[in-house]
Each structure stands twice: as structure tokens, then as C-alpha cells.
Amino acid sequence: MKNIRIEEVGDINSVYPYLEVFYLNGGSPFCEISISEEKQLVFKLYADEAHLTLEEWEHMSYVAKEFLPKAIKNEDDFLHF
């Protein structure tokens, strides 16, 4: 993606890591993609006016869908170590 970047964030206050989405020219994320207690993806938009192309939204969705089972498995493996 040329206009956005997605970074994984680990936080001791969260059960699972989450993703932050940034515009390339921005310093603060405009979206957080996290995992709910029900193990579902949750998209939280910070920006009042986020402007995304369909390609960017699909990219975010694709990365999130790839992230979900890996993050859940990592946490489950850690808990059962």
C-alpha cells in the first residue's frame, strides 16, 4: 500500500496485540484493529474524516484477517506453555 502503513503493537494492558493504521505522511494512527473478547476483529477509527480507497480498505481487511488467527494462536500457546 502506498498511502497507508500497518504496524503491530503489543501492549501489556491488552490480551492480544493489535494493529495501528497510519497514513504514510501522518504521525498518529487513524485506525486501530483489535481483537474482541469474542475473538472477532474490531475496527476503531480515530479520525473524524478518514479517506480510504477501496483498495486501501481491502488491504486493511486482508492484513487484519491474516493477523487474527496468528494473534489468537500465539496467545493460546503462551497460556498453555
N, C-alpha and C positions, 0 to 999 in steps of 0.2 A: 504494500500500500504506500502510495507516495505522499498522502496527506495526513495519515494518522500513524501512530505507533502504539503498541500494546505492551505493557510491562506487567510481569507477575510480581505480586507483593506478598510477603509473608508477614504476619502480624501476630504476636503472642496473644492478643485480645480476640482473635478470630479462630474458630475451629479449623477452617480451611483457608488456604491462601486465596487471594482474589486478583483480578486483573484491573489495571487502570488504563484508560484510553486517553491519549493526548493528541492534539493537533501537533504537527511537526514544529510549527513555529510558536507553540504555547508552552508555558512552564508549568501549568497546573492541569490536572486531568479534567476532562469534561464528562467522563462516564466511569462508573465502577461496575464491574461484572463480578458478582459474588455467588456463593452457594448457600441456599437457604437450609434451614433445619430439615426440610423435606428432601434435601439433596437435589434441588432444582436451581436452574440458573436465574439470577435476578439482575436486571439491568437498571442501574440507578444513574439518571442523568443529572449532572450538576449544573450544566449551562442552561440559561433561560432560552437561548436560541442556538441549539446545536444544529449545524447544517451538514448533513451527510448524504453522499450519493448512495444509490442502491448498491453499487459495488463495495463501498466502504461499510455499509450496514451488513451486507452479506459476509464480508471478510471478518468483521467483529463477531458475527454469529458463528461462523466456521471455527474461528480460534476458540471461542467460548465452548463450543460443543466438543472440541478436541481436549480442552482443558478439564472439563467436568469429570470424566471418568478417571483421569490420571490423578487429579487432586483428591478425589474420594478414595481411590486405592492407596495413595501414599498415606493418608491419614489412618485408614483402616489397618494398613501394615504396621504403622507406628504404634497404634493402640494394642495390637496383638503380638508385638515383638516379645 
